[in-house]
């Protein structure tokens, strides 16, 4: 009997890629999504990629009654919790919405899981909980902090998980601290939501390469980095998805939780990413140097050794793959129905 996993936010960017990785690994998967930040076309695209009969329940993770119904009607063994708001800028403008949705959503989910006797959880956290990391590469033991309400909400969630597991050791929770997820599934059928003007670097570069946006602004070239532009640990979303499968397997194997970074341990600058994208897409990427973006760190990249030891995590996609698959998705997304 395959393990049955509920993905909250499973129609989103990372959730949909994790759906594919779980199906490939032989799991049965149920998606819960309110489609607040995901296209309603994603389930049909997931069927095209996996051939699976994609099961989706449209509901909000804050809806306790809906969660109780799901756990009563489906024999769920574990939950992966993606459903959350994730824009740093938006969180600064609307901190209460971020606390209510991100923290309230986790509490409601864990209460419903506990009531249904389900206590195996993988939680989508973020390197943003390191704040302005002093230690580079950054290990999981680095001091925690936050620079914005989004990061604060993730830190509070991690603390809630830690306190809950300490109070009841039946809980086994995998906390995964993502660095910078980028790229798309090699099929070109799923990827990051292409609508609007992206906050993040790679989707913005993708739109410039496609001619949807005229020019990239490079937020500062006077950082203490090799070429003066910001350095980040980009990780392919399919590698990240595999990290979730490995986290589930570790929870099943160990019966206890873990907190690990999911990054490659390799940092690339903005200018290096632009050059890599231009090569992968064979497109010119016009850019200009602009002032620093408030709150940005000069460099951020993971010490990935604990994920390798605890999960057996080994990223396999390189920067070229990240750019190439992002470009494939960018070209397909313009032809796929919204
Ligand atoms: C990367 C680099 C920018 C846009 C954020 C969140 C993090 C996670 C990923 C949710 C930086 C530079 C960017 C642009 C630029 N999100 N840049 N021009 O800020 O490292 O991380 O997204 O989990 O929590 O903090 O990612 O892609 O926005 O920026 O020069 O138009 O690209 O200054 O150096 P970031 P990013």
Boltz pocket constraint, residues with backbone or C-beta under 6 A from the ligand:
constraints:
  - pocket:
      binder: B
      contacts: [[A, 86], [A, 88], [A, 125], [A, 126], [A, 127], [A, 128], [A, 178], [A, 179], [A, 180], [A, 181], [A, 198], [A, 199], [A, 200], [A, 201], [A, 202], [A, 204], [A, 216], [A, 217], [A, 218], [A, 219], [A, 220], [A, 229], [A, 230], [A, 231], [A, 232], [A, 270], [A, 293], [A, 296], [A, 297], [A, 298]]
      max_distance: 6.0
